[in-house]
Amino acid sequence: MDWTLDQLNAFVISVEQGSFSGAARRIGKAQSRISTAISNLEADLGFDLFDRSARLPVLTPAGEQMYEEAKVVLAQCDRLQSRALTLTKGEEVSLTIAMDEATPTTVFEEFFERVAARFPLLKLTIISGSKDDIASQVDDLTADLGILFFSKTLPNSLEFTPICEFNSSLIVAKNHPLAKVSAPTMQQLGQYRQLLICDRMGYYHTDALSANYWHIDSYYSITAFVLRNMGWAFVPDHVFNYSIFKDGVVRLSIENIPTSPWIDMGLVKRRDQGNGPVLRWMYQELKTMFAQHN
C-alpha cells in the first residue's frame, strides 16, 4: 500500500468538516485536490471510505474504522514532529500569545509581570478574542500559544492542557421576570431571550437552551446586555463579579437545569509545534499560579 500522510490528513479533515469542500476551505487547497487525495487513498486501501450517493459524503462502516485509525497515526506524527522541534529549539526570541477576552485580568497581569522579569529580552505579542478565535489563531500559526476556555470543537491538530476550573453563573438583571424565580426550569428559561457567546466571525458552537437567542462575541458585552434587561446568560463568575455589573445583576440557581457550571480554562498549542524553554516555563508557571489562587 502506498498511502501518504497527506491523504490521511485530507480524509480526517473531510470527516471533521462534513464535506470535501469544507476540508478544502479548512486547509486552503482546491476541492479537486481533496477529492483526488481521498480517491487515491481509497484505491490504495482497496475499499470505499465514503458513501457518495447523497449530497454530502457519509462514512462507510469501513471508513468509520479507518477514521479512528487515521487520527491515531496523525497524532503520533504530530508528537514526533513536536519532540524533534523541542530537542532542536533554543530559547524563544519572540512569542505571540492569544488570550480569551474573558480570562481573569488580575492573575494574568501578575503572570506577564513575571514573564517580563524572567525573560527581559523576549519580544512578546498579546492578542485577544473569544475562545474559537483563539483556537483559529493558534491553528493557523498566528499565535504560538492560546489561553482559552475549553471548547469541544477544537481541531485535532491542537492540544489542550487544562490549568484550572472556573464556575459559571446563570445571570439576569434584577428587574427581569426570571429574577423572581430562584431556581428556574428549562421551560421557564425558554420563555425569554438567551445571550450566547460566539467568535468574532459570528460562528458559534454552544447549543441554545431557548428558541429565542442572540450571539455576542464577548462575555463582558453579554453581561452588559443582561444588565439592560435584554436576556439571560451563563457567564464565568469573575465576569459576573466585575464591579460595574455585580450590583445590577443577580445569580440564579441551576439545580433544575441539566448542565455543569464548571468551565475548564487552559493552554492550547499545535501538536506539531515544540516547546522551547520559555513556553515550558509558562506552562509550569501558570499551573502553579492558578493552584495558588484557587
Secondary structure, DSSP 8 states (H G I E B T S, - for coil): ----HHHHHHHHHHHHHTSHHHHHHHHT--HHHHHHHHHHHHHHHTS-SEE-SSSS-EE-HHHHHHHHHHHHHHHHHHHHHHHHHHHH--S-SEEEEEEETTS-HHHHHHHHHHHHHH-TT-EEEEEEE-HHHHHHHHHTTS-SEEEEE--TT--TTEEEEEEEEEEEEEEEETTSGGGG-SS--HHHHTTS-EEEE--TTS---S--SSSSEEEES-HHHHHHHHHTTS-BEEEEHHHHTSHHHHTTEEEE--TTS-S--EEEEEEEEETTS---HHHHHHHHHHHHHHHHH-
